[in-house]
Amino acid sequence: MADLEFVDLSGLEALAQSQEEGIEITILNEKGEPIGLKIGVVGPDSERMQKAMRDVAAEFAKAAAERESLGEAPADESDARLIAILAKATTHWTPNPKIAGQVIPFSEENVRNLYTKLKIIRDQVEAKAARRSSFTKG
């Protein structure tokens, strides 16, 4: 193997920047057809996602400690943790969705509720947000 004088890391720098900027995911129905909703999310290496993971870990650790002090059994919170992280990493949606005749404006709480209620949407956001390849340009 020939000796290389340098390794160009500009592609990885561009990937990191793309994750900070985020992407917009077109949400599909069960047939794979767009439903008209787009959701923005940042990448797994972005500062916002890293902060979301730290904040959620602290939030759930505090809740677990409170339950333990009350003598309550530990709860399985894996879905709730994932939903909380994804909600913090979600930057926007367009247009506002309507559920049961009510328009739902964008907020972290509303994102959590949407991801809790509609797993089909949460799964699509999770699949894209967790993969660095989703954030490559070109």
N, C-alpha and C positions, 0 to 999 in steps of 0.2 A: 504494500500500500504506500502510495506516495505521501511525503510529508506535505501538509497544508500550511500555508503561511498564516491563514486566518480562517475563521468560521463566521460567516455573515449571519447575525441574529436579527436583522431588520424585520424578517417575517414574523418572528416571535414578538417583537416590539409592536408591530402592527396588530397582531392578534390581541395583545394586552389592551391596546387602545380601543379596539373594536368591542371588547368586552365591557369596557368602561362606558362606551357610547350606547351599548345595548342593541337589541334587534326587536323587530316587530313580528309577532307570530300571527299568522292567519289561522283562526280557529275553524276546525272542520267538524261536521256532524258525523254520525256513525257510518255514513256512506262515503266519507272522505271528501265531501263537498263543503266549500266555504259557506259559513252561515252569516258572514258580514261583520263579524267581530274580530278586531285585531288587538292584541295585548303586547305591550312593550315590557321587556325584561333585560336585566344586565347579566353578564356572564359569570361563571363560577370563580374566576380569579379577580373580579372587579372589587374595588374597595367597598362598594355598597353591599355586595353579596357577602364578603368576608365579615363586615360589620353586622349584617343580618344574622349570620350564623353565631357570632359571639353574643349578640343581644338575646337571641332566642335561647341559647344554652344557659345564659344567666337567668332568664325569666323562668325557664322550666326547672332549673336547679333550686331556685327560691321556692317555687310552688311545691317541689318534692320535699324540701326541708320542712315546709309548713305542714304538709300532710303527715310527715314522719313525726313531727312534734305533737300532732293530734292523734297519733296512733292509727292512722288510716293506712290501708294497703296501697302499695305502689300501683300506679295506673300505667297502661300501655299508651304512651303518648306519641308514638312514632309518626302517625298521620298528622296529628296536631302540630308537631315540631316542623314537619315538612311544609305544611300549609303556612305556618307562621313565617318561615324563611322565605318561601316563594312570594308571599304577600309583601314582605319588606323589599324584595328584589324586583317587584313589578313596578314599572315606572308610569304606566298609563294604560288606558284602553280607549278604543274608539270604534264606533260611537258608544254612548252609554247603553248597556244592555237593559232589557225590560224583562222582569220576572213577575208572573201572576199579575200582569197589568200595571206594575209599578216600575218606573225608570229608576235605575240604580246608578247614582253618580260615583265617580272614582274616589275611593279613599282606601287606606290600608284595611280598615275594618270591613268594608264592603268586598274587597278582594278576598280576604279570609273567608267571608261568608260564601262567596261565589265558589271558591275552590273547595270548600267543605260540602256544599250542596251538589255541585256538578263535577264529579270525578273525571268525566270525559274532558273537561276543560283543563283541570289541574294536571292530568296526565300529559296533555300536549305541551303545556307550559314547562312542566318538569323535564320532559324529554329533551326539549330544545335548550332550556337554561342550563342543564347539567353537562352538556357536551360542548367542549371548546370548538369543535368543528362547526357548530352552528354559527360561530362568530367570525369565520374566515371570510374574507372579501374575495369576490371573483367567482 
